[in-house]
Amino acid sequence: MKTTIFFFGRIIVSWLLMFIATSIFFNVTGLDRLMEIVVFLFWVALILLLLAAASHFHHVQLIDGNVDLERLKNRHRRQIEIPFEEEIAMPMLEACMRELPGIENIKITQDGKRLQALVKASESDKRDDSLWKKAYQKLGFERSNNIIANATSVNGGVSVNLFCGPVGAAWADSFFLDEGTNLQNAETVTRAISRHIAEYRRGEQASTRETVTEKELAVAKLNLLHAQVEPHFLYNTLGSAKYLIGSDPVRAEAMLDNLILYLRHSLPRGEDSPSTLGEEVERTRAYLDILKIRMGDRLQISIEVPQALEAIPFPTMMLQTLVENSINHGLEPKSGGGTIWITARTDPSSANLVTVTVADDGNGFGSGTSGTGIGLKNVRERLKLAYDGAATFSIVTNFPNGVAASITVPANGPRTTA
């Protein structure tokens, strides 16, 4: 209530003082015969201005919700913090200012840290002008608004001092009101900057997620290339073949034939040439045959993969990773060796899912290894990236001894190359 009284009282007092000054001028100059006209014009002007003040009060209340003397002013300031470098913040600020209806003549200083523009009423605003504004415009005056933004770099960000006010001297604010347009301009720019900051942050987050995904995929592919020709395996195989050439040439020749077959299937393939389950089984069989020559009766092999499933797409080297895990952690450390089983079947829950299992009767989880090393971590990451959650991996204890690891994939292949 006090705010309302002070606001309207200030306007009445300002015009009353102007009326007194005018009356004195007319009396001094001997034009007091015209005072009746002056009094009439004074009351007309005061009534129009009070109507404008009521409209101004109402518009400010609609824009802000709270009405106080600070919000009822014609001129408004905002301090806005933009948490980006100048290269990002200044174009963002300019874009936000350009969103104001009726904005024109945007001027930018040479250093790019001060923006100034003129905001004129749009055609729709002019049609909705109050009576006092139309009367004011009939006299040949066109009131426009200024918007000025001064930017300062602060700690890696930009602090913006925003000013919105009518064109003209500040003393005229008691005689003419902007009906809340400058408050609206200040609020519009402030909200636009907040929106642009949020949109930029969302874009950054999306870009970061995309970059992380690409990095994970690149790392997974790099791990794959490292695994395709494992140096220790190649060295041990060639060493064993060299030893067998003198003692058992037939076994040496068989070992080299299997190594050639293994290497042929291990050559890097293009992005458009995914592997199949049949090719992976053939490579793994060659790998196991080499180990069979080295381990002798300590390694028994059982492979049961239906011919109908050999053509389904399957991630390269993934089957061999599970086999290597079984050999290294289960069968080789076991004094008497054991058996490794490779099976493939259509998943009972869905005809479109195929489950490939590698099982052994080795030392199992109790051997001191938990089965969660780099190789199995690589399997999980590659399945996640390639199938986008449509593939699963599990590793459990085999009965009565050993470990069983299973990969379930869609029969129609991955969504991306793994």
N, C-alpha and C positions, 0 to 999 in steps of 0.2 A: 504493500500500500504506500509506504514512504517513497519507494522507487517511482511509482506512478505519479505521485504528487510532485516530486522533485523534477521529473522529466517534463511534464506538461507545464509546471510552474516556470521552469527555465525558459521555455519557448515564449510564454506570455510576457515574462519580464523583458526578454530581449526585444520583442516587437513593441512593447510599451515604451521602452527607452528610445527606440528608433522613432516612435510616434512623437514623443516629447521633443526629441531633437528636431524633428521636422516642423513641429508647431512653433518652436522658438525661431527657427529659420524663417518661416513665413511671417511671423509677427515682426521680426527685425527688418525684413525686406519690404514690409507694407503690403504683403499679399494675403493678409488675414481674411480677406473676402472669399478666398478659395478654401478656407478651412473646412467648410461643409463637405466639399468634395474629398478632401484629405481624410476626414473622419470616416466618410463612407467607404473609401478605398481601404482604409485601415481595417475596418471591421470585416470587409469581404476577404481581405488577405489573411486576417487572423483566423476566421472561420475555416477557410481553405487549408491553412497550415495545421489547425487543430485536427481537421479530418485526416490530413496527411500523417500527423503524429499518431493518431489512433491506428491508421493502416500500418505505419512503421512498427508500432508496438505489437500489433497482431502478427505481422510477418516474422519478427524476431522470435516471438513466442512459438510460432510454428516451426521455425528452423532449429532453434536450440532447446526449446522446452522450458528453460529457465530464463527469467528476465531480470537483469540488473543493469545498473548504469553503465557497466563496462560493455555489455552486449548491445545496449541501445545506442552506442556511439556510431557515427558514420564511418569512422576509421578504425581498422582492426589490424592487430599484429599477431603473428604466430612464430614460434621458434620450433623448427622441425629438424630432427636429426635423421640423416640418411646414412646408414652404416656401410657405405661403399666408397671406393676411390672416386676422384673427380671424373675420370673417364667414363664411369658408369652413372654417377649421381647426377651430373649436369644434363646429359641428354634425357634422363628420366624426369628431372624437374621441368625441362622445357616441354616434354610430351604431356605432363600433367597440366601445365598452364594452357596448352593448346586445346585441352578438352573443355575449357570454359566456353559456353555459348557466347557469341558476339565478340570474341577476342580478336584483335587485329594489331598490326604495327608492332610486333614483337621485336625488341631491340636487345642485342647482346653485346656487352662490352668486349674489347679486344682480348682481355685476359679470360673471358668466358665465365666470370664469377658474379656478374650482375645482369639480371634479366628484367626488362621493363616492357609493359604492354598496356594497351588501352582496351577497355571492355565497354562495348556499347550495347544498349538494349536490343534484343532481337525483335523481329517483327511481331511475334506473339506477345512479348512483354509490352510492346508499345500499344497493342490493341487493348491490353488489360490495365493500362495506366489509370491511376486515380484522377479525379477531377482537377486537383491542384496541379498535378504534373502536366495535364493537357493544357491548362491555362498558362502554365509557365512556358511550355513549348510554343504556345501561340505568340508569346512575346518575342520569339526568335532565339530562345536559349535551348541548348541541347546538352543536358548534364551527362557526362560520361564518368567512368570509374577508372582509376589507375590500379595496376597491380605491379609491385616491385619485389624482386627476390634478390637478396644479397647472400652469397655463399662464402663460407670460410672453411678451409680444410682443418680438421681437428682429429688427431689420433687415428689416422687411417680412414676417417669418414668425412662427411660434409655436414656442417651446421648451416641451416638456411634461416635467415630472418625474412619472413614474408610480411609484406605490408599491402593492405587493400583499403583504398579510400577514394572519395570522389575527387574529380579534377577541380582545383580551386583552393582558395585560402581556407585555413581551418576556422577562422572567425565566422564563415558563412554557415557552419554546421548548425548554428542555433536558429537560422532562418530557413534553411532548406534541409530536407531529410531524404535519405536514399532508399527508404522503405525496406531496409534489411538486405539490399543487394550485395553490399561489401562483406557483410557477415556470411552470406551465402557463398560468395566467391572464396573467402578464406576457408570455410568448411569444405567446399568442393575440392580445392587444391590439396588440403590436408588429407582428406580421405583418399584422393587419387594417388598421392604419394604412398600412403600406407598400402593401398591395393597393389601398386607397382612393386613395392618392396616384397610383399608376400608372393606375388607371381614370380619375381626373380628368384626368391628363395626356393620356391617349388621347382622352378627350372633347374636350379643348381642341384637340388636333391635328386631329381630325375636323371640329370647328367651324371651325378656321382654314382647312382645305382647302375646306370648303363656302363660306366667306366669300370666299376668293380666287376660286373658280370663279364665284360670283355676281358678283363685281366684274369679272372678265374678261368675263363675258357682258354686263354692263351697259355696259362700255367699248366692247365690240364693237358693241352696238346703237347706242350714242351715235355711234360713228364712222360707222355706217350712215346715221343720220339726217343727219349733217353732209354725207355724200356724196350724199344723194338730190337735193339742189338745190345744186350747186356754184356759189358766188357768182360766181367769175370766168367760168365758162362761161355763166351766165345773162347777165351784164353784156356779155360779148363778143358773144353772139348777138343781144341787143337792139340793141347798137351797130351790128352788121352789118346787121340788118333796117332800122334807121333810115336807114342810108346807101343801101341798095338801093331804098328806097321812091322816091327821086328818080331813080335811074339805071336800075333794073330792077325795076319793081313786081311782075312775075310771080315772079321769084326771091325777092323779099322776102315775098310771100304764101306761097310754098312753105316758106320758112324759118320763118315764124310758125306755119304749120300743123304742121310737124314739132316745133316747140317746145311747142305745145299738147299734141300726142300724147305727147311726152316727159314733160311735167309731169304729165299724167293718170296715167301709169304710175309716176310717182315719188312719188305721195301715200303717206304712211305707212299701212300696213295693220295690221289687228289681229293678235293673237297666233295666232288660229285661222284666219287666211287666208294660208297660205304661197303664194309665187309659183310659177309654172311656167316651164319652159324656153321655151315659146312666148311668154309675156308678157315675159320678159327679152330674148328675141331682138327682139321688136317695139319695145321701148323702146330697145335698143341700135341698131336700124336707124334709128330717128328721130334719135338722137344722131349717128350717122354721116352721115345725110343732111344734117343741119345743117352738119357739118364739111365735107362734100363741096361745099356751096354756098360756104363760105368758102375752101376750099383749091383748088377747081376740079379740073383734071386731075392735080394732084399727089396726089390720093387716089383709089385704086381699091378697090372693095368687092366681096367674094365671100362669100356666106352660103349654106351648105349644111346645113340642119337637116331631117332627115326629119320628115314630118308625124306619124308614129307616136310620135315622141319629144317632141313639143311639150307633151304633157299631164303629163310627169313633173315632180314637185316639184323646184324648183331655188332655191338661196339668192338672195334679193333683192339686186340691184345688183352681184353678184359678177362676172357676165359683163362688165358695163360697166367695172368696175374694171380687168379685164385689157385691154379695148379702149383705155381711157384710157392705160394704161401703154404700150401699143404705139404710140399716136399721139404721146404726149408725149416718149417716150425713143427711139423708133425712126424714125417717119416725118416728123414736123414738123422735126426738126433736119436731115434729109437734104435736100439742095438740090433734087433731082428728085422728092421724095416717094416714093410706092410703093404697095404693095397690102396690104390687111389681109384675112385669111381667117378665117371663123368656121365651124367644122364640129362636128357632133355625131354620135356613132355608139355602138352597143352594144359594150362592151368584149369583145374576143375571149376573155378568160380567164373571163368569167362573164356570163350573160344578164341578170343582175340589176344589172349595173354599166353606167353610161353615162358616156362620156368626152366632154367639151366642150373644144375646142382653139381658141385664138386665136393666129394666127401672122401675122408680117409680114416684109417683106424690107427693113427699115430698117437703121439703123446697127448694131444689135445690141449685144452686151456691150462691144465695143471703143469705144463712143461716150463712155465715161467714167462710165456708170451701170451698176451691177451687177444691177439688177432686184430688189433686196431692200429697197425703201423701205417707207414706211408703208402704202401701198395693198396691196402683196403680203403684208406682215406681217399686216394685217387679214384678208386672205383665209385665211391659214394658221390664225390663231386662231379665226376663225368656223367653219371646217370642223372643227377639233378639238373645239370646244364643241358644235356641232350634231350631228355624226355619231359622236362618241366613238371616233375612230380608224378608222371604217369608210370614210371618204373620204380621197382623196389629192390632193396638188397638186405639180406638177413644172414646171420652167421650164428649157428647153435651147436651144442654138443652132440656128437654122433654116438649112437648106441651100438656096442657097449663102450667103444673107445674112439677117440679122435674128434674131428670137427666136420661139420657140413655147412657149406656156404652156398646160398642160392641167389640167383638174379632172375627177376621176373620183368619181362619187357613186352611192349605191344608188338604183335606180329607184323603190323604195318610199318614198323621202323621208328627211328627217332624223329623229333621235330627239328633238331639241328644236328649238324655233324659233330660227333664226339671223338 
